[in-house]
Every structure is written in C-alpha cells, then in structure tokens.
Amino acid sequence: MTILAIDTSTQWCSVALVNPQGGVDTKPPFSLIRHENLGPESSQHALDWVEALLGEADIFFKDLEAIAVGIGPGAFTGIRIGVGIGQGMALGGDLPCLPIVCLDAIALEGINSLGLQTGDQVLVAVDARMSEAYWAMYQVQDNGLPERLGDIHLSTPDTIELPASAFYLVGNAVTAYPEKMAQHQAQAIKIDVDAVPHARSIARLGFDALEKGLQVSAEELQPIYIRDKVAQTIAERAETKDQA
C-alpha cells in the first residue's frame, strides 16, 4: 500500500512517497521524502519532485493506493497548485484522494517533535498574515495522532483562547506576533515554532483517513478557505455531503 503525499501550502515544498507495509509481490517498505524551503515559488517544484520520487521508487501511478493532499489553510496559490496536482494525478490514475487539513499535519509534527503522549493537549497557531492567525486545539490520541477539538479559527493573535488546562504550543504565530501571544508563550509547557505541514505527516494522516473510508474523488478534492468559512473535519464534510 503506497500513498503519495503532497503539501504546497507554505514556502516549504513537501512531497513524500510512503509504503509502510511491503510484503509478498509488492515493493518493500519505504519512505521517500523531499521537503525544502524554496520560498514563494516552492509549489512550482512539486510536480517535478513527484515524478522524481516515483522514478526513484520505480513505480507508476497505477501502483499507488491513494493521493493525500494538504488542502489548507495556507497560501492561496500554493494550495490551489497542490490540489490541482492531486486532482490531475488522481484522474489520470483513477485513484482516490485524501484531503488533509494542514493544521492537523502541523499538530502531528508538534506531537512528534515534542514527544507528546496520549491525552496531551496542543494549541496550534500559525501566521495567517493580515495580522491574523489560524488556530485550533488538539488532543493526542492513543495512536499518536491529533484529534481536533472543535473548529479551526481565524482571529487576531491576542484573541486566541487560552486553554483551561496544561497545553503545548505549536506553530509560527508566536514568532510572528510575540507581543500579542506573550501570555500563550508564557503558559505553554513547551513550544515548537518550527513545525510546518510536512508530507510525512500528510501521509500518516492519509493512511488513517483511508482506513476510516474517508477518501474522496478527484472532483471532490477541494481547498478550504478559513476566511470564508470554518473548517470541518473530513468526517463532518462527508456527513454534510450525505445529508445534501
């Protein structure tokens, strides 16, 4: 079972090709990753990187199980390019897509970098420009993955809610708005300001979504824009579609 993961929502271009199982008549387990800060034009490199990783693994589109894509929030153009690449490849290979919220991937990066345990609470807050931040609360599940507690919010940094209990802080909003987030920084147990959406976390969350049957078609793969509406979980979006 091999998943291609793509994230181009930030200045980091991130692509991964992951097969954690391997076995008889399949490629052995592997994890091929390219993740670099290439600046504002980073998303332009994603397709070339995808082709390079497929060549390195000596596999074709048809060998993939699914394509996991970071759908935002983040840079508008970058997200559109990443989603477009995912859609094009999914259509060409008749593959399902796995839409992954970028803040969820940042939460997972923080969980791993800070060595968090089941039940730990994580506040993810990232710079949204225009003197605002995207933020959400998470709790670490038994499987080590983040569970989002409520909605993703967009607000000024000084209005980000302080958790009532002990928490860890992840994301670059602290460095972007140090004065407005001074209280959050002071009360957090530990902080990871460097966490960004990484294709390895997009892939891991993608496998979890696939196991839960949360894949969508290429046509259904769409970016989320928090400035227009609050993000829903993949499951919530599926439920809304079923009720429509």
Secondary structure by P-SEA (a helix, b strand, c coil): cbbbbbbcccccbbbbbbbcccccccccbbbbbcccccccccccaaaaaaaaaaaaaccccccccbbbbbcccccaaaaaaaaaaaaaaaaaabbbbbbbcaaaaaaaaaaaaacccccbbbbbbbbccccbbbbbbbbbccccbbbbccccccccccccccccccccccccccccccccaaaaaaacccccccccccaaaaaaaaaaaaaaccccccccbbbbbcccbbbbcaaaaaaaaaac
